[in-house]
């Protein structure tokens, strides 16, 4: 990896932030048990966090294209943690939705700027960007274990303890921000006269490919958020084991994402990003079908395969988007990172309402088609030239 220490710090900080993305889904079974929420109401909490994030994240990306905003890293980390930490203290559904939205706003503010800084620190390395993304996946994976340890012990009133990762993540940002004030690193190009972190000004954008990439990300987001929201309720019904089985399934789902992210960088170095993403989405079709249709303990294997298939493209889609829009890397990161984890939340209440009206298995069945649609969007995409953004100082 290029500039190993900044990437490690950014990866660890990314984990601390994405704990709160995973925590929203991890809180669902406790909200259902303690507050008697319906499937639709529980998925509405996930939507509250996702909706504001999905709208705000591209806006933050556009802002970081115009001005350096490194201070967003610690501030947004604290904001993401604050919303989740306070969410269990009020029995009001409206207040819970509002606090989930506050957390989503913090997550939205964090990702575009962190992706820009990580791309500079990575020096254009897909593997290094994979490690940065891995941090987020590990945060996702830790979320159900952390939430279960805190909330199962004392109920939702113990959620303020979930603020600890935010404090740690904020502290991890500080050395990275100091590093941005140091002289320009050899791995990065000189800043443009305008002071922006664009690549060469004559680099051509490929907006059509970026749009198709974004559509693929949306479809991937729908299936991932659908699984992460309801898998902890679905697996006990299919394999038995109660709440512990649901927590284990959610942990396997997120851990599979971490494995997929690491694999993605290595595989792309050998066969190219677009080829690897296409193959991953084909794997995801079969794996999601197994999750929905196969009963018994084998469902855990399909859960892991599904998330590996969905997460191999994760960091690759970020760098592809930045290379399709080389003069708007903040916007590209904001759209792909925001859509990846946010827009799928819009489908959550629809899945929940269908589950209330029919069954959870029936509601999850349409998710099988989503990776196939992502594959179709990627089928005609071409590999762009990889570029390294220049350093823009705060």
N, C-alpha and C positions, 0 to 999 in steps of 0.2 A: 504494500500500500504506500501511496505517496503521502508525506506529512502525517505519519502514523498517529502522533499524539492528538492533533486536532480532530482527526476522524474518530478516534476512540472516545474523546470527550463528547463530540457531537452525537455519536451513536448512543452513548450512555444517557445523554440528555434527551435524545429522541425516545428512548425507552421510558424515561420518567413522564414524558408528555403523553405517550400513547397508552400508558396505563389507564388514563382517563377515558380514552376511546373504548378500550376493552371493558372498563368498569361499568359503563352504561348498560351494556348487554348482560354483564355479570350480576347486576342488581335486579334484573327482570324477575327471576324466580323468587327473590325475597320480597319484591313489591307485590307479586301475585299472592304470596303466602301471608304477608303481614298486613297488606292493605286491601286484599281481595280484588285486585285489578283484573279486568278481563284481558284476553290476548290483545285486543285492539287498544285498550288503554295502556297496557305495558309497552306495546310497540310505539305508542305515541310519545313516550319519554325518549325512546331512541330517536324518533323523528325530530323532537325538539332540539336535541343536540346536533343532529345531522343537517337540518334545514338551514339554520343560521350559518353553520360552518360551510355548507356547500355554496351559499350565496356570497359569503364574506371572503372566502379563501382566494378566489380569483381577483377580488378587489385589492386584497393585501398584496397579491402577486404583482398587480399593475403598479401599486405604490412602490414596491421594492425595485421595479424597473426604472423608476424615476429618481428615487432617493434611497440612500443606504439607511436601513433601519435595524441595525444589529441589536439595539436595545429591546426590540420586540421579543428576542429569545427568552430572557429571564422574565419579563413582564407577562408574556403570554403563558409561560409555564405556570406561573402562580395563579393566573386567572383560570386556567383549565382545572387546576387542583381545587380552587376555591368553590367552584360550582358543584363538583361532586362531593366535596367534604361537607357541604351544608345541605345536600339534597335529602338526607335522611332525617333532618330535624323538624320538618313541618309535615303534617298530615294532609295539607292542602295539595290537591292535584295540580292546581294552577301554579303554585309556588315551586313544586317539584319540576314542572315543565320549564319554568323560568330559569331555575338554577342549572338544569341540564343545558339550556340554551347558552347560559353564561360560559359553561365549560366548553361548549362547541365553539364559541367565539374565540376563546383562548387558543384552542386547537387550530382554528383557521388562521389566526395571526402568526402562529409559530411556524407552520410548515413551509410556506413559500420562501421566507428569508433563510430558514435553516437549510433548505435544499440548495439555495444559491451559494451559501457559505460552504456547504459540504462539497458541491461540485468544484469549487475553487480549491479546497483542501485536497480533494481527490485527484486533482491534476488530470482529469479526463478518464481516470481508471474506472471501468465498470465494476471491477472487484471491490474497490474502495467504496463506491456508491452502494454496492450490495451490503457492505458492512454497516454503512450508515442506516440503510433501510432495515437491516437486521435488528438494530436497536429498537426500532418501533415495533417489530414483530415480537421481540422478547417482552416489551412492555405489554403488548396485547396478551401474550401467554401468561404473564405474571398476574394480570388483572383478576381472573376468576379465583386464583388461589389467595390473593391478597384480600379481595372482597369477602370470600368465604371465611377466611381467618378472622377478619374484623367483625363482619356483620353476624355471622353465625354465633359468635361468642356473646354478643350483647344486643343484637337487633340493629335496626336502622339508626338508632340514636348514637351508635358508635362511629358513624361515617366521618366525623371530623378527623379521626385518626388517618383517614386516607389522604390527608394533606401532606403527609411526610414525603412522598416521592416528588411533589412539586418543589418543596424546599431544597431537596437534594439536586433536582434538575436545574434549579436556578443557580446554585453554587457551581455546578459543572459548567455553566455558560461563561462564567467570568474569565477564566484563562483563555478561552477561545476569543472573547471580545478584545482582550488585551493583545492577542496575537494579530488581530486585524489592524491594530495601530502600528505594528512593526513594519519594517521595510518590506517591499514586495518580494515574495518568495520566488526562487528561480523557476519553479514549475509553472508559474502563471505568467501571462502576457502583461505588457504594460497597459495601464488604464487608458481608455480612449480620451480624446480631448474634452469630451463632454462630461467626463468623470463617471460614466456609467460602466457597468460590468458586461457590456455587450461583447460579443466576439467581433471579428472584423466587420466593418461597416458595410462591406460589399457582399456579405454572406446572404445568400438568397433564402427567403422563408418559403416553406411549403405548407400553406394554410390548408389545402385540401387534405393532405395526409394527416395534418394535426387534427382536423375535424373527425376523420375516420378513426384515428387513434382514440379520440375522446369518446366516441360512441362505443368503442370496445370497452373502455374503462367504465362507462356507465353500466353496461350489461354485466361486467364482472362485479361491479359494486352491488348490484341488485342481489346477485346470488350470495355474495359473501355476507352482506348485512342480514339477508334473510336467514342464512344458516346461523350466524353468530347470535341473532336475537332469539331464535326458537330452539336451537340445538339442545340447550340445557333442559328444555321441557319435553322435547321430542324423544331423545335417547332413552330416558327412563321408561317411557311408554312402549318402546320397541325392544329394549334389552333388559328392563328391570333395574333395580338398584336405588331408586329414589333420588333425592337431591344430590347426594354424593356422586352418583353416576352422571348426572347432568353437569356438575362442575368438572368432572374428569373429561367428559366429552368436549366441553368448551376449552379446557386446557390443551387437549390433543389438537383441536382445531387451530388454536393460535400457535402452538408449537410447530405444527406442520407448516404454518406460514413462515416461521423462522428458518426452517430447513429449506423451503422453497426459495427464499430470498438469497441464501448463500449459494444454492445450486445455480440460480439464474445468472449471477455474475460469471461463474466459471464456465458454464455452458455457452454463454454468449461470446466469450473469448475464443471459443473453438468454432462455433457454427454461425455466429451472427445473431443479433438481437431479434430481428423479425422472425427468423426461422424458429428460434427457440420459443418465442411467444406463441406462434401458431401451434406447435406441437403441444405446448402446455395446455392450451385451451381445449384441444381434442381430448387430452387425458382428463381434464376437468369434467367433460360431458359424461364420461363413463363413471367417474368417481361420484359425482353428485347423484347420478341415477342409483348407484349403490347405497348412498346415504338414505335416499327416499324409499327405496324398494326392498332392501335386504334387511331382514329382522335378525335379532340375536347379537351376540358379541362381535360378529364380523363388521357391524356398523362402525366400530371404532377405527378399523382399518380404512374404510371408505372415507370417514371423516378426515383422517390424516392425509390420504391421497388427494382428496378434494382441495384441501387447503394448500398442499404442495403445488398442485396444478394451478391454483389461483394466484399463488404468490411468487412463482418463478418469474412471471412478467412484471412484478411490482416495481423494482428499481429500474428495470430495462425500459419500462414505459415512461418513467420520469426522464431518463436521458434521451430517449427517442423524441419526446415532446420538446425538450430543450434544443435538440438538433434540428427539428422541423421549424422551430421558431428561434433561431440563434440570436436574434437581437431583442428577444423578450423572454429571457430565461425565467424571470420571476413570475410572469403571467403563465408560462408553460408549466412551471412547477406548481403554481397555485391551482390551476385547472385540473391537472392530473392527480395531484395529491388530494385536492379537495373532492373531486368526483370519486376517486378511488374509495374513500372512506365515508362519503357523505351522501351523495345523491341516492345511493341505494336505500338510505333511510326513508326516502319518500315512498318507497314501495312497502315499507314495514307495516303501516296501518292497514293497507290493502290485504296483505298476507294475513294479518291478525284478524281482520273482519271476516275473511273467507274461512279461516280456521274456526272462528266462533260459529259460523253458519253451517259448516260441514265437518271437517276434521283437519287436524294439523298436517297429516300426510297429504291430503288433497290440496291443501294450501301451498305446501312445499313443492309439489310435483312440477309446476311451471318453471321452477328454478333450473331444471335439467336443460331447458332450451337456451338459457342465458349464455353459457360459455360457447355454445355453437354460434350464436349471433356475434360474439366477440371474435371468433375465428373467421367468420365471414368478413368482418370489418378489416381484419388483418390480411386477408387473402391476397389483396392487390397492392399492399404497401411494400415499399422498397427501403432498403437500408440506407439511411442518410450518412453523410460524412460526419464523424464524431468531431466535436470542437470543444476547446477548453475556454471557458469565459475568463476574461481578464479581471484582475483584482480591482475592486472599487472600494476605496477607504471610507470609513464613516467620518 
